[in-house]
Amino acid sequence: MTNDIGAAVRSLILQSSDIQDMVGQRVYSDQLPQGAKTPAIVYLLVTEIVNDILGGPLGMEDATFQLDCYGATRAEAIKLWGYVKPHLAGYRGDVNGVPIRTVYQDSGVSYATDLPEAGSDAYRYRCVQDFGFVYGSLQRSC
């Protein structure tokens, strides 16, 4: 990655006061830590593509992130996802020095239930959706 897109995704998520009111700072990369409280968000880089043309790198990259919105109940996970989706979809701007050209929904939403952790009987519920982030600075003309 030429820019730290993961840190930018986390910062972008936390720019929403509605999201912060629900999760505080509980936005994690890769996986939900053991024993973490919900609601929470996990973002996972699924794929990243550097866009090239015949003359070399174009300067733009396309990263797909899976976002999991966790809740103690299905309703809580859906409520959190209801804040995340409109906050990200269509976003354009600079985040932590990373020029994000656009954010788009790369999949529909799906629902999942995690089994309780050892020593607990509490299930965790998730809304899962992929978002594409096109970012970088155009360095060459086509």
C-alpha positions in Angstrom: 0.0 0.0 0.0 1.4 3.4 -0.9 -0.9 5.0 1.7 -2.1 3.6 4.9 -5.6 3.0 3.7 -6.5 0.8 6.8 -5.8 3.6 9.2 -7.8 6.0 6.9 -10.8 3.6 6.9 -10.7 3.4 10.7 -10.5 7.3 11.0 -13.3 7.7 8.4 -15.6 5.3 10.4 -14.9 7.3 13.6 -15.8 10.6 11.9 -19.5 9.8 12.4 -20.8 11.0 15.8 -23.6 8.4 15.5 -21.1 5.6 15.1 -18.9 7.0 17.9 -21.9 7.2 20.2 -22.5 3.5 19.7 -19.0 2.0 19.7 -16.7 4.6 21.3 -13.3 3.6 20.0 -14.2 -0.1 19.4 -13.2 -0.2 15.7 -10.7 -3.0 15.1 -8.7 -4.3 12.2 -8.8 -8.0 11.1 -10.8 -9.5 14.0 -12.8 -8.8 17.1 -10.4 -9.2 20.1 -11.4 -11.9 22.6 -13.6 -10.5 25.3 -14.3 -7.3 23.4 -17.5 -5.5 24.2 -20.2 -4.8 21.7 -21.3 -2.9 19.8 -18.1 -2.8 17.8 -16.8 -2.7 14.2 -14.2 -4.8 12.5 -12.7 -3.9 9.1 -10.7 -6.5 7.1 -8.7 -5.8 4.0 -10.0 -8.4 1.5 -8.1 -7.3 -1.6 -6.1 -4.4 -3.0 -5.3 -3.7 -6.6 -2.8 -1.2 -7.9 -4.2 0.3 -11.1 -1.6 0.3 -13.9 -1.6 1.4 -17.5 0.9 0.6 -20.2 3.1 3.4 -19.1 3.3 2.1 -15.5 1.4 2.7 -12.3 -1.6 5.1 -12.6 -1.3 6.2 -8.9 -4.8 5.0 -8.0 -5.5 1.9 -5.9 -8.7 0.0 -5.2 -9.1 -1.7 -1.9 -12.0 -3.9 -0.8 -12.7 -4.0 2.9 -15.2 -6.3 4.7 -16.9 -4.4 7.5 -18.5 -6.4 10.3 -20.9 -4.5 12.6 -21.2 -6.4 15.9 -24.0 -6.2 18.4 -25.2 -8.1 21.4 -28.5 -8.5 19.6 -29.5 -8.6 15.9 -31.3 -5.3 16.3 -28.1 -3.6 17.7 -26.0 -4.9 14.9 -28.5 -3.7 12.3 -28.8 -0.3 14.0 -25.0 0.1 13.8 -24.9 -1.0 10.2 -27.6 1.6 9.6 -25.1 4.3 10.6 -22.1 2.8 8.8 -23.6 2.2 5.4 -24.8 5.8 4.6 -21.7 7.3 6.2 -19.3 5.4 3.9 -21.2 4.9 0.7 -20.4 7.7 -1.8 -17.7 9.3 0.5 -15.1 11.4 -1.2 -12.4 13.3 0.6 -9.0 13.3 2.3 -8.6 11.2 5.4 -5.2 11.3 7.3 -3.5 12.4 4.1 -5.1 9.6 2.0 -7.1 11.0 -0.9 -10.2 8.8 -1.1 -11.8 9.2 -4.5 -14.9 7.3 -3.8 -16.3 4.6 -1.5 -18.9 2.1 -3.0 -20.8 -0.9 -1.8 -19.1 -3.9 -3.2 -21.7 -6.5 -1.9 -25.1 -6.7 -0.3 -25.4 -7.0 3.4 -25.5 -10.4 5.1 -26.1 -11.5 8.6 -24.1 -13.8 10.8 -24.2 -15.1 14.4 -21.1 -16.0 16.3 -21.1 -18.7 18.9 -20.4 -17.7 22.5 -16.8 -17.5 23.6 -15.5 -20.0 26.1 -17.1 -19.5 29.5 -19.9 -17.4 28.1 -23.4 -18.0 26.9 -23.7 -14.7 24.9 -24.0 -14.9 21.2 -22.7 -12.0 19.0 -24.6 -10.9 16.0 -23.1 -9.3 12.9 -24.1 -7.4 9.8 -21.4 -7.9 7.1 -20.9 -5.9 4.0 -18.0 -5.2 1.6 -17.0 -1.7 0.6 -14.6 -0.7 -2.1 -12.3 2.3 -1.6 -10.7 3.9 -4.6 -7.8 6.1 -3.4 -4.6 7.7 -4.4 -3.4 10.5 -6.6 -3.6 10.3 -10.4 0.0 10.4 -11.5 -0.4 9.7 -15.3 -2.9 10.5 -17.9 -4.4 7.8 -19.9 
